[in-house]
């Protein structure tokens, strides 16, 4: 379908009302979460805390110690045997560098390119959706997946932690004691922060998805870019550029386990994700609203 044909279709189509837009979003959510690929990704993410929890349980069965302490990132694992709630923090720290962004990259990369690959994209545009509304629905669906994926990891970790280890009051990184209810609230807040930390990857993947008609190519490119950025983030010679990489402040969620909470890196992380969302979201919109749709 040429650009001129689409202009005629868009002009002739009735203007969608808000309820129709909500229906479009609901349709995208149902389609995404019914796919076997999505369910498989969520299953893999749920399995990671189970493997970590049982590995820690087996290693410490004879009274041994696991981890090296220090309190940040994967070092939360040293506290798991004292309180199963720490398995939530450990699982999120373990999945955030690779598993979670990979899963988001797959879903985001397939958002537009997958429709074009299947030959359904132009039929979606014939309906009174409009390109902007369709793109917003795709991004909202990807962000919904970010939230669901993060909560799946957290819920799986909490269930395994409660099964294998004691629960109760816990000690923060700062050394203060807080109640289990306070710790649970912080765990929920950390899960929300981790989901928000994936907003930049979601926008990047959506932009890549508008550049090609191949869903596999878009998914592979997005995941490859995520891996490349994280490798670059570990090279000391690039320290001047690293604060601008979307992954640089991902593990700042550990600061929510301090008392008082350190907000500086958390705020920088959210600001950076908002910047990436604005830049790559605008680029995706510019590309998608001007490209010729042939599939």
C-alpha positions in Angstrom: 0.0 0.0 0.0 1.6 3.3 -1.1 1.7 6.5 0.9 -0.9 8.1 -1.3 -3.3 5.2 -0.9 -2.8 5.3 2.9 -3.5 9.1 2.9 -6.8 8.4 1.2 -7.7 5.6 3.6 -6.7 7.8 6.6 -8.8 10.7 5.3 -11.8 8.4 4.7 -11.6 6.5 7.9 -13.8 7.6 10.8 -12.0 9.4 13.7 -11.5 6.8 16.4 -13.0 7.6 19.8 -11.2 7.0 23.1 -13.2 3.8 23.8 -12.0 2.4 20.4 -8.4 3.3 21.4 -8.8 1.4 24.6 -10.2 -1.5 22.6 -7.1 -1.4 20.4 -4.8 -1.5 23.5 -6.8 -4.4 25.0 -6.5 -6.3 21.7 -2.7 -5.7 21.6 -2.4 -6.9 25.2 -4.4 -10.0 24.6 -2.5 -10.8 21.4 0.9 -10.3 23.0 0.2 -12.3 26.2 -1.4 -15.2 24.4 1.6 -15.9 22.2 3.6 -19.0 23.1 6.8 -16.9 22.7 5.7 -14.5 25.4 4.6 -17.3 27.8 7.9 -19.0 27.2 9.8 -15.9 28.1 7.8 -15.4 31.3 8.4 -19.1 32.2 12.2 -18.7 31.7 12.1 -15.5 33.9 10.2 -17.3 36.6 12.6 -20.2 36.6 15.7 -18.0 37.3 14.7 -17.3 41.0 13.9 -21.0 41.5 17.3 -22.0 40.3 19.1 -19.4 42.4 17.1 -20.2 45.5 17.7 -24.0 45.3 21.4 -23.4 44.5 21.8 -21.2 47.6 19.9 -23.8 49.7 22.1 -26.6 48.5 25.3 -24.7 49.0 24.4 -23.6 52.5 22.9 -26.9 53.6 26.0 -27.9 55.6 26.3 -24.4 57.2 28.4 -23.0 54.5 28.4 -19.4 53.3 27.4 -18.1 49.9 28.3 -14.7 48.3 30.9 -12.2 49.5 28.7 -9.6 51.2 28.8 -5.9 50.5 25.1 -5.5 50.0 24.8 -4.2 46.4 23.7 -6.0 43.2 24.3 -9.8 43.2 25.9 -9.5 46.7 22.3 -9.5 48.1 22.7 -13.3 47.7 24.8 -13.4 50.9 21.7 -12.3 52.8 19.2 -14.8 51.3 19.8 -17.5 54.0 18.9 -15.0 56.7 15.7 -13.7 55.1 14.0 -15.2 52.0 12.8 -11.7 51.0 16.4 -11.0 49.9 15.9 -13.6 47.1 13.6 -11.0 45.4 16.4 -8.5 45.3 18.9 -11.1 44.2 16.7 -12.4 41.4 16.0 -8.9 40.1 19.8 -8.1 40.2 20.5 -11.4 38.4 17.9 -11.0 35.6 18.2 -7.2 35.0 21.6 -7.2 33.2 20.5 -9.8 30.6 17.3 -11.9 30.9 14.8 -9.0 31.4 16.2 -6.7 28.7 16.5 -9.7 26.3 12.8 -10.6 26.8 11.8 -6.9 26.4 13.9 -6.6 23.3 12.2 -9.6 21.8 8.7 -8.2 22.5 9.6 -4.7 21.4 11.5 -5.7 18.3 8.5 -7.8 17.1 5.9 -5.1 17.8 5.8 -3.6 14.3 8.1 -5.7 12.3 6.3 -8.9 13.3 3.0 -7.5 12.0 4.7 -6.5 8.7 6.3 -10.0 8.5 3.0 -11.7 9.0 1.3 -9.3 6.5 -1.2 -7.9 9.0 0.2 -4.4 9.5 -1.6 -2.7 6.6 -4.9 -4.3 7.7 -4.5 -2.8 11.1 -4.0 0.6 9.5 -7.1 0.2 7.4 -9.1 0.2 10.7 -9.7 3.6 12.3 -6.6 3.3 14.4 -4.2 5.8 12.9 -0.4 5.2 12.9 0.2 7.3 16.0 -2.5 5.5 18.1 -1.2 2.1 16.9 2.4 2.9 17.8 1.3 4.2 21.2 -0.6 1.0 21.8 2.4 -1.1 20.8 4.6 0.8 23.2 2.1 0.6 26.0 1.8 -3.1 25.5 5.6 -3.5 25.6 5.7 -1.5 28.9 3.0 -3.7 30.2 5.2 -6.7 29.4 8.1 -5.0 31.3 5.9 -4.7 34.4 4.5 -8.2 34.2 7.9 -9.7 33.5 9.4 -7.9 36.5 6.5 -8.9 38.8 6.8 -12.5 37.6 10.5 -12.6 38.7 9.7 -10.9 42.0 6.7 -13.2 42.7 8.6 -16.4 41.9 11.5 -15.2 44.1 9.2 -14.4 47.0 7.5 -17.8 46.8 10.8 -19.7 46.6 12.3 -17.5 49.4 9.3 -18.2 51.7 9.5 -21.9 51.0 13.3 -22.4 51.5 14.3 -19.6 53.9 12.9 -17.8 57.0 11.0 -14.5 56.7 10.9 -11.7 59.1 12.5 -8.4 60.0 15.5 -7.6 57.8 18.7 -5.6 57.9 19.2 -2.8 55.3 22.5 -2.1 53.5 22.9 0.8 56.1 22.7 -1.7 58.9 19.3 -0.6 60.3 16.5 -3.1 61.0 13.1 -2.7 59.3 10.0 -4.7 59.5 9.0 -7.4 57.0 6.1 -5.2 55.9 8.5 -2.3 55.2 10.8 -4.7 53.4 8.0 -6.1 51.3 6.9 -2.6 50.4 10.4 -1.8 49.3 10.6 -5.0 47.3 7.4 -3.9 45.4 8.9 -0.5 44.8 12.1 -2.0 43.6 10.1 -4.1 41.1 8.4 -1.0 39.8 11.7 0.8 39.4 13.2 -2.2 37.6 10.2 -2.2 35.2 10.7 1.5 34.6 14.4 0.9 34.0 13.4 -1.1 30.9 11.6 1.8 29.2 14.6 2.9 27.2 15.1 -0.7 25.8 11.4 -0.8 25.0 11.6 2.5 23.0 14.8 1.4 21.3 13.3 -1.9 20.3 10.2 -0.2 19.0 12.3 2.1 16.8 14.3 -0.8 15.4 11.0 -2.6 14.7 9.9 0.3 12.5 13.0 0.0 10.3 12.4 -3.5 8.9 9.7 -5.9 7.9 11.5 -8.9 9.5 10.5 -9.6 13.0 13.5 -11.9 13.6 15.9 -9.2 12.4 14.4 -6.6 14.6 14.5 -8.8 17.7 18.1 -9.9 17.0 19.2 -6.3 16.4 17.6 -5.0 19.6 19.0 -7.8 21.8 22.4 -7.3 20.1 22.4 -3.6 20.9 21.5 -4.2 24.5 24.4 -6.6 24.9 26.8 -4.3 23.1 25.8 -1.3 25.3 26.4 -3.4 28.4 29.8 -4.5 27.2 30.7 -0.9 26.5 29.5 0.1 30.0 32.2 -2.2 31.4 35.2 -0.7 29.5 37.1 1.7 31.8 38.3 3.9 28.9 34.7 4.9 28.1 34.0 6.2 31.6 33.1 9.6 30.2 30.3 8.1 28.0 29.0 5.5 30.4 26.6 7.7 32.4 24.7 8.2 29.2 24.2 4.4 28.5 20.7 3.3 29.3 22.1 0.4 31.4 24.5 2.4 33.5 22.2 3.0 36.5 20.1 -0.2 36.3 21.4 -1.6 39.6 20.8 1.7 41.4 17.6 0.1 42.7 19.8 -1.3 45.5 19.8 2.2 47.0 16.2 1.6 48.0 17.5 -0.8 50.6 19.4 1.9 52.3 18.1 3.9 55.3 17.7 6.6 54.5 17.2 5.9 50.8 19.8 7.3 48.3 17.8 9.0 45.6 20.6 10.5 43.4 21.3 7.5 41.1 17.7 6.4 41.2 16.6 9.8 39.8 19.4 9.8 37.2 18.2 6.3 36.1 14.6 7.4 35.6 15.6 10.6 33.9 17.9 8.6 31.5 15.1 6.2 30.7 12.7 9.2 30.0 15.3 10.7 27.7 15.8 7.4 25.7 12.0 7.0 25.5 11.6 10.6 24.2 14.4 10.2 21.6 13.7 6.8 20.3 10.0 7.1 20.7 10.1 10.2 18.5 12.3 8.5 16.0 9.9 5.5 15.8 7.0 7.9 15.3 8.8 9.8 12.6 9.7 6.6 10.8 6.4 4.8 11.2 4.2 7.8 10.1 6.2 8.4 6.9 7.1 4.9 5.7 5.3 3.0 2.9 3.5 0.0 4.3 3.6 -2.9 1.8 2.9 -5.8 4.1 
